[in-house]
C-alpha cells in the first residue's frame, strides 16, 4: 500500500517574518509622522542586534569545534582555509574594480563644492580602524575565555581552531566532549530561535529612528552616490557572484538568494549582517555543505570577504574627492583603494566598519580628504544595508563554492532544499531526524512480505 504522506508542520516563523515586514512599514510611517519620537526608538534596534551578537561567539565555537573535531585529517581543514582566503582576495579585487568603473562613469559628487564639516565625527570614526600589526596581535585573546566576551569573531575562531585540533589529537577520548558540544549547540540554537521573536520590535525601532533622523532632505543631495552604490552591488551579486556560482557549483544565484530571503530581510531591518551570521551557518549546513567547510568559511568570510565594503570604499572615496574639488587620478585611485582594502581586514567586526575604514584610510593616505567623511554620514545608515546584504550574499556563495571545490557539498540534498522539498527547520535551526529514513535495498523484500501477510 502507498505510504501515507507525513503532514508538514505549520511554520510559525512565517508569521514572525510577516510581522517584521509590518514592523518595518510601521517604523517608516512613525519616522515621518513623529521624527522626534522616532529618534528615541533607536535603543530597540540596538538592543535586538546586541542580543544576536551575544550568540555569535558560542555558535561559531560549537560549529567549528564540532566540524574540525570530527575530521580525521587536520590537513583538510588547512586546505579549506587557504582556499577560502585565496577566493576572498580575488573577489575583493573584482568588487574593487567594479566600484571603480561605476564610480568613474557616474562621477558622484562632481560640481557639489561642499564645505568640509563633521571633522570631529570623522576623526572619531577614523580611530576605529586598526593597523596591520595591531590587527594580527588582536587575533590573540588575553585569555582562553576572554575570546567569548570580547566580541571578536577572529579571537573566537582562533580558540575554536585550537580546541578542534586538540580534540583531533585526543582521538576516541575526545568523543564525550564532542557529544557534550552537540548538546550545547542545540541549546544555543534554541536560545537564538527564542531571541528571533524580538525581531519585529528591533526592526521597528531601527527603521523608525533612521527615518526620523534623516527624513528625505538628507537623501536628496546624495541620491546619485546612493543609487549608484546600490546599482553596483546588484551588478556584483547577480553578474559576478551569479556567474561564479553557476560555473563553480552549478547552483542558481536566484534560488540561493530565495532560500536566504528571511536572512536578507533580517539584515535590511537591522542593517547588520552579523544578525544573520548564526542562521547562515545553520542554513549552509542544511543546504548540504559539510560542517568543517561551513565552520571555517563562514566565520573567516565575515572578517575577510567584505565585497560590499570594498564597493562602498570605492564609491565613497570618489564622491568625497570630487565633492571637495580634488578628483583623484586613476593611479591615485588604485593606490588609495588597494590600501583601504587591506585596512578593511583590520576593521572587520568594528561597529560601523565601513565608515571607520573609509575615515582611517583617508587619514593615513590622503589626510586632506578625511574631513569629507562627514558628507556621507547622513546616508551611511542606508548604504550600510546594501553593504551588509552584499557581504552576506558573497559569504553564502563562497561557502557553496568552497564546499563544491573540496567535494564537501551534497548536491542531491541541495536540490531538494532549493526546490522546497526539504524545508529548513526554523524551530531548532538544526537538522534533526524526525522521520525514519527510507529503507535500503536489503530491507525491501522483508518489508514487502510484511505488507502482504
HELIX and SHEET records of a PDB file:
HELIX    1   1 UNK A   13  UNK A   33  1                                  21    
HELIX    2   2 UNK A   35  UNK A   39  1                                   5    
HELIX    3   3 UNK A   42  UNK A   69  1                                  28    
HELIX    4   4 UNK A   74  UNK A  106  1                                  33    
HELIX    5   5 UNK A  119  UNK A  126  1                                   8    
HELIX    6   6 UNK A  132  UNK A  138  1                                   7    
HELIX    7   7 UNK A  146  UNK A  148  5                                   3    
HELIX    8   8 UNK A  153  UNK A  170  1                                  18    
HELIX    9   9 UNK A  171  UNK A  174  5                                   4    
HELIX   10  10 UNK A  175  UNK A  195  1                                  21    
HELIX   11  11 UNK A  196  UNK A  198  5                                   3    
HELIX   12  12 UNK A  199  UNK A  214  1                                  16    
HELIX   13  13 UNK A  217  UNK A  220  1                                   4    
HELIX   14  14 UNK A  223  UNK A  235  1                                  13    
HELIX   15  15 UNK A  236  UNK A  241  3                                   6    
HELIX   16  16 UNK A  242  UNK A  249  1                                   8    
HELIX   17  17 UNK A  253  UNK A  259  1                                   7    
HELIX   18  18 UNK A  261  UNK A  270  1                                  10    
HELIX   19  19 UNK A  273  UNK A  276  5                                   4    
HELIX   20  20 UNK A  277  UNK A  287  1                                  11    
HELIX   21  21 UNK A  291  UNK A  304  1                                  14    
HELIX   22  22 UNK A  307  UNK A  323  1                                  17    
HELIX   23  23 UNK A  330  UNK A  346  1                                  17    
HELIX   24  24 UNK A  353  UNK A  365  1                                  13    
HELIX   25  25 UNK A  367  UNK A  375  5                                   9    
HELIX   26  26 UNK A  377  UNK A  405  1                                  29    
HELIX   27  27 UNK A  411  UNK A  418  1                                   8    
HELIX   28  28 UNK A  441  UNK A  452  1                                  12    
END                                                                             
